Amino acid sequence: MSNLAFKQPEWVDHPLLATRSMTFLGCPLHGLTMEETLDLAEQAMREHRPLHHVVVNVAKLVTMRKNSELREDVTSADIINIDGAGVLWGARLCGLHAPERVAGVDIMLNLFERCAKGGYRPFLLGAEQNVLDAVAARLGKDHPGLKIAGMRNGYFREEDEDAIVRQINESGADCLFVAMPTPRKERFLKKYRTRLTTSFVMGVGGSFDVYGGKVNRAPHMVQALGLEWLFRIAQEPKRLWRRYYETNTAYASLLGQEIWRRRLHR
């Protein structure tokens, strides 16, 4: 399905988004379920309207407080979902309506299925070339009817970005998944969102690595307990332990202060 040029919609006026908006630790969020998020994404593709989606976890929430550019990139999106269990539980402890965790990798997997059924075509941007090839091969098995609009690995220079945006637009893709680390994926989507003619766009971080078999995702029980971060550390302890220690410690402090502040102002 080829997308033509369109005007940026005021998604903030969408009844669902207007009634599910909240603010947690200074970050705007939407208390949406997975199905509601998927329905909005499919509506965007069906109506050829641009919709920019991001997810927020503990690490991103903490980093946004000291990185103003990342904060701008995240808060300018049309939908901001709760990805991490820590954010979900923290929001609930503060009395906010957060129905469930809406993980970026699960949004991507569900949208692959909806694309296959609805005839929408995704563009895959990011990760290593061998991972991209593995993702494409698995999609061919899981969703034989799905047509991939195009692919490009994530190893490119800033001067290559204009050509990549043209490649995405010329592919006629209906949705774009950007598998690059934070803050690179957020910066790319914010920088080019008005030039991209793809309807639904979102960053998916390391989701290609998971789907392509490069890394293992935590078992469902570990996810339910909110311990995916510990599972990741177990896989790459030397690289990840300090990062998670610092962000989790900072988040615990911020959350404690916020809970105390809310109790004082009751």
Summary of the structure (lengths in Angstrom):
residues: 266
radius of gyration: 18.2
end to end distance: 51.8
largest distance: 56.6
contacts: 855
relative contact order: 0.15
helix: 54%
strand: 13%
